[in-house]
Amino acid sequence: MDRYLVFGHPVRHSKSPFIHTLFARQTQQELEYGLAEPAVDEFAQTLRAFFAQGGKGCNVTVPFKEQAFTLVDRLSPRAKRAGAVNTIKLTDDGVLLGDNTDGAGLVADLKSHGVTLADSRILLLGAGGAARGTLAPLLAELPSELVIANRTHTKAQQLAAEFCDLGPVTAQTYEQLAGPFDLVINSTSASLQGALPPLAPALIHTDIAIYDMMYGASDTAFISWAKQHGARQTMDGLGMLVEQAAEAFTVWRGIRPGTKQVLRELKRNLGVI
Ligand code: ATR
């Protein structure tokens, strides 16, 4: 049976096996999908061993995405732009192809929530790996403006400079931000510490869409805060998780699974509904 894995550390709580098992059932593909949690300095050898023993493909999550970028034989254009790999496929001619489906997953999830990206003003909070992976797919949707704000402003400036050939992207400090924005995407890891990015409450209005790339059984700190300040449309990263997985499944198997039912079952599994 074709074997797939997700590599991460820690990875025990990963929902990827759950999601891919449902995709496989739905599309009648025979495969098994497991977890691998190598020590941080043993990722490269564990990855090589997996493919040497017949593995067909894998997902890669924190903290291995940048390392995976350097270990594959070939990169997709979107992985090259993202500087990180979250999906690896062993091609029929024995090449390890590195891809990145995170940004496509975000855009697909935003669209499934009815968020219009064309001609919109987007504010992206954070300038780490998660932000980097979303920039090219977001700019491809032709927003009128994409502003990056980050605690460490120089990192936002570097990112804006790197992607400005693809569209109207600029960097501003949190203090400089002037609304109205149509969509705010939180790619910071602040919610992990229960903290908030230092965003002025005045930037939140009733028609704004709020997206937190984090998720949990209850509202993230950022989503609670945005609701308190009047945001009506809030979304967490669970949908992005399912959509990036669907994109990875499509890369591996050449067949696109449906995501709606799987997202519903995942929510049930997490106790969200
Ligand atoms: P990831 O790969 O998830 O993006 P990362 O590369 O470590 O992780 O980036 C984390 C991002 O969250 C950074 O933009 C970080 O800001 P700095 O560049 O200033 O470190 C941001 N971040 C983390 N905690 C934050 C907080 N409490 N407030 C605001 N931004 C925060």
Residues whose N, C-alpha, C, O or C-beta is under 5 A from the ligand:
A	BS01	ATR	G126 A127 G128 G129 A130 A131 N150 R151 T152 K155 S187 T188 S189 A190 A195 L196 P197 P198
